[in-house]
Amino acid sequence: MKSVLITGGTGGIGTALVKAFVNKGYHAYVTHTHKPMEALSGWLTENQLGEEYVSFLPLNLNNRAEVTQQLSKLLANTNVDVLINNAGITADSTFLKMSVEQWDNVIDTNLKALFSVTQPIASSMVEHGFGRIINISSINGLKGQFGQCNYSATKAGIIGFSKSLAQELATKGVTVNVIAPGYTMTPMVESIREDILDRIKGNIPTKQLVLLEDLANAALMVAESGMSLTGETISVNGGQYMC
Ligand code: CAA
């Protein structure tokens, strides 16, 4: 059975990814920020996921020692075929009003954590001669976004990171690609002020937010592709931004 590790796997996009990969026959390893077991059991039931197909890794991505320890325990007896670096946060503010905490928290979680998660997994993939790394960026890493200097910087950084790593691993059986979702119906987007969200939807050619299912299908397509698909950024944004 193939396996996938999904960071932030119980969040909005994460849950859709877990469901799609499990339905395709993968075992999913899901990181979460120390959620209580009842919450995780509830999440499994709500999403009709059998507990035999999902394993949980409690870890805070900003705690490098904890990430290293959890991943070395996992890699001691498991091959990870697919890694999806999905975890991400926002702390929106115009730049002149942004606090240093808003800046640091977003950079630490969205960008700095890529190092501690990806290095051990990529190293194990190279050892096994196979791997698919998928990094979740955002439309706002491509076009920038009013109120998101911190978030857009991280999401653009993810693309540079992926293009570089793709070159380094291209002869080793490991591909590295990016999926850049547009505005998707998740709690993160639902929390945007209603007037702002209406304006955003009006600017999407499909006139609807991105469907979680469409995102998950793009990730599956990348995971099942051969070595020729590497270093690419695939936009799934309803045509809101084309580049
Ligand atoms: N372009 C130009 N001007 C804009 C603007 C825009 N996109 N958005 C707001 N403004 C203007 C406003 O009209 C207002 O102008 P006036 O002072 O002349 O009236 C001024 O900028 C201040 O705007 P706000 O009233 O909104 O200011 P605020 O301080 O209350 O809020 C904000 C600032 C928190 C950044 C708020 O604008 C906001 O939440 N914006 C949305 C940011 C966004 O799109 N976040 C995406 C989250 S989802 C996500 O990130 C997932 C993903 O990957 C897609």
Boltz pocket constraint, residues with backbone or C-beta under 6 A from the ligand:
constraints:
  - pocket:
      binder: B
      contacts: [[A, 90], [A, 92], [A, 93], [A, 94], [A, 137], [A, 138], [A, 139], [A, 140], [A, 145], [A, 146], [A, 147], [A, 148], [A, 151], [A, 181], [A, 182], [A, 183], [A, 184], [A, 188], [A, 189], [A, 192], [A, 193], [A, 196]]
      max_distance: 6.0
